[in-house]
Every structure is written in C-alpha cells, then in structure tokens.
Amino acid sequence: MTESREQLEQELIGIQEWEKDQKDLWFWEKLGRLPFALLDRWTPKGIQEKVGTALNEVGQFIQTGGDYLVSETKILARLREEAGGADGGAEWTVEQVQTLPLEVMDRTAEDLSESRTKIATVQGAATGFGGLFTIAVDIPAMLGLSLKMLQELALCYGFDPKDERERTFMVKCLQFSSSDIVGKKAVLDELGDYDNESKQVQVMSQLQGWREVANAYRDSFGMKKMFQLVPVAGTIFGAYSNREALQQVAETGRMLYRKRRILQRLEAGEAQQLKAGEGQSPTAEE
C-alpha cells in the first residue's frame, strides 16, 4: 500500500488550488510578448533560418522523439536509490515506478527540476553575454532542455516518454506554461481526463503542429528577454529569465503528472472496493 484514499484526495485538492492560481496572468506578461515582433525584424535572415531549422527538428519529437528522448536508465536508477535501493540493484521498469509512494516520486522530481533549472540559468547567462544574436541560439536550446526535463518528470511519476501519447501530453504541458489565461484554461480542460482514450484522441487532433506551440513558447519570453538584447548586461537578465522559464515548465510538469498519478490511484482504489463488494454480496436470499 502507498497512500490512503483520504491522503490522495487531499493531495488532489492541493493540485486543484494550483490550477486555479494558474488562470491568472499579469498584464506585463501579455505586453511582454510584443518585443519579439521587432526581434524577428532585426534578426539577420541566416539566424532566422537557423532557428527555424532547429524548431522543425523539435517538431519530430511528437512522432519519434528524435534526438530529444532521454535515457530512462539513469532516472529509474535514481528512483530506485530514492526508494531505498530495493530489488538487489536490479534495473527497474516504468511499471515498477508506478507503485512507488508519491513522496518518493515528488522528491526525485523536485531534485531533477532543481538540477535542470541550474543548467538553464548558466545557459541563459552564457547566451545573454552575446546580446541579440545569441538569443537565436538560446530559444531552441531552452526548448530542448524543457522537453528533456518533462520526459524525466514523466518517468518520475511512472509514465513512459517513448509513448507518443505521453509526448503529446508533454507538448501540451509546454504550451500551458507559456499560455495566457484563456490558453491555460483550454489546456487544463483538454488534459483534465487525459487517460480517457477518447480524450487523448481529441487532444492529439487539436494539436495543430509543433511550430505553433514553439512560437508561443518563444514569444512567452517577451519582456523577460528584452534586456538580454544588450550585450554583456544581458548576462544577469538572461540567467534570471531562463531560470524562471524552466521553473514554470518544471512546476507544470510536476503538478499535471502528479495529478494523473493520483487520479489513477483513486480510480484503482474504487475498482478494488467495487470488486470486494461484489465478492461479499449474497448470491441468494435465505
């Protein structure tokens, strides 16, 4: 046994409160997306083409995973270590992770999020040093780092990133982290019952292509990246903006994957209770 039904329901309430908080967006967040219209105009054609090529490569992630699929061995080993090194050192599977306590899943997910956020911070500082031109490098690099982190979080909660449906879920998480109020509400509605097969088909059909999501993610940097246009001075702001952006993606991934795991356990508990009740029901009246 892992958590009681009461514990799972309490955890679910906490996630639902987080979802309510996400449906608010600062005015400056919307205004902050405007500078990228100028950025596209100022950026030399060669750099624009390079960014476009990178985004097209990321577009293959949904279908095949491309170069962005992570090695699950290290993540599963980390989960095994966090759980106490059970099974005599034998390699774990994603199915085994599904039975771990939420506490173990949460600790591993938070540690990975902190580690990847530090990488993004250093990356933002490095690209911020070069000003305008290095932003073209920073954007696809952040996209790739975000996707890899979401895969690691998926493994932490027992979901297989090799599954195309899970990769679609990750793209929707990325879209959620960069959307406005209306967009966030729409994504939450789409992902509210994602493990329902009919809902999965609906979400996959509504995803109109990676470039649309990638552009939205890029534009969400907006005002956060404006000061990074200044060489050298952009180092500090680049580090800050990348750190904040990846923290948002990490929080979204943890919350939404955690919610799915809790809902699955509640559903499994209900099924067990129903089965037990049927087994105890009398077959005939005396």
Secondary structure, DSSP 4 states (H G I P E B T S, - for coil): ----HHHHHHHHHHHHHHHHHTT---HHHHHTTTHHHHHHHHS-HHHHHHHHHHHHHHTTHHHH-GGGPPPHHHHHHHHHHHTT--GGGPPP-HHHHTTS-HHHHHHHHHHHHHHHHHHHHHHHHHHHTTTHHHHHHHHHHHHHHHHHHHHHHHHHTT--TTSHHHHHHHHHHHHHHT--HHHHHHHHHHHTTTTSHHHHHHHHHH---HHHHHHHHHHTTHHHHHGGGSTTTHHHHHHHHHHHHHHHHHHHHHHHHHHHHHHHHHHHHHHHHHHHHHHHS-SS--
